[in-house]
């Protein structure tokens, strides 16, 4: 299996169960505004803190702070 590059567009890990599924994606580019029909949890596993705009609120993703979005 070739090494996974950051921002390859594919999850580097997928876990599926009765709860649904979870993926780990390595992303080094801005995310665009979009919507999902399911809850979204964002948490940082490394690198610099980053900011997200959720509606009108600015949120910072850090090693101590995750972001949870409901549909």
C-alpha positions in Angstrom: 0.0 0.0 0.0 1.5 3.4 -1.0 2.0 6.0 1.8 -0.9 8.3 2.5 -0.3 11.9 1.7 -1.9 14.7 3.6 -5.0 16.0 1.9 -5.2 13.1 -0.4 -9.0 13.4 -0.3 -9.4 9.9 1.2 -9.9 8.9 4.8 -6.8 7.4 6.4 -8.9 5.5 8.9 -12.6 4.3 8.9 -14.5 2.8 11.9 -18.0 1.5 11.4 -20.5 0.1 13.9 -24.0 0.4 15.2 -23.4 4.1 16.0 -22.7 4.8 12.3 -19.2 5.5 11.0 -16.2 7.7 11.9 -13.3 8.7 9.6 -9.9 10.3 10.1 -9.0 12.7 7.4 -5.7 14.6 7.2 -6.5 18.1 5.7 -4.2 21.0 5.2 -6.5 23.3 3.2 -9.5 25.4 4.1 -12.9 23.7 4.4 -15.8 25.1 2.4 -19.2 25.7 3.9 -21.4 22.6 3.5 -24.0 20.6 5.4 -24.4 17.0 6.5 -27.5 15.1 7.7 -25.5 13.7 10.6 -23.7 15.1 13.6 -20.1 16.1 12.9 -17.3 16.1 15.5 -14.1 17.9 14.7 -11.0 17.3 16.8 -7.4 18.1 16.3 -4.8 15.3 16.3 -1.8 17.6 15.6 -0.3 20.7 13.9 -1.5 24.3 14.6 -4.8 25.4 16.0 -7.3 26.6 13.4 -10.4 28.6 13.2 -13.8 27.7 11.9 -16.9 29.9 11.3 -20.1 28.1 12.5 -23.0 30.2 11.5 -22.1 33.7 12.8 -19.8 32.3 15.6 -16.0 32.0 15.3 -14.7 28.7 16.8 -11.1 27.7 17.4 -10.1 24.0 17.1 -7.3 23.3 19.6 -5.8 20.4 21.4 -8.2 21.1 24.3 -11.3 22.1 22.4 -13.3 20.1 19.9 -16.2 21.3 17.7 -19.5 19.4 17.5 -22.1 20.4 14.9 -25.6 19.1 14.7 -27.5 18.8 11.4 
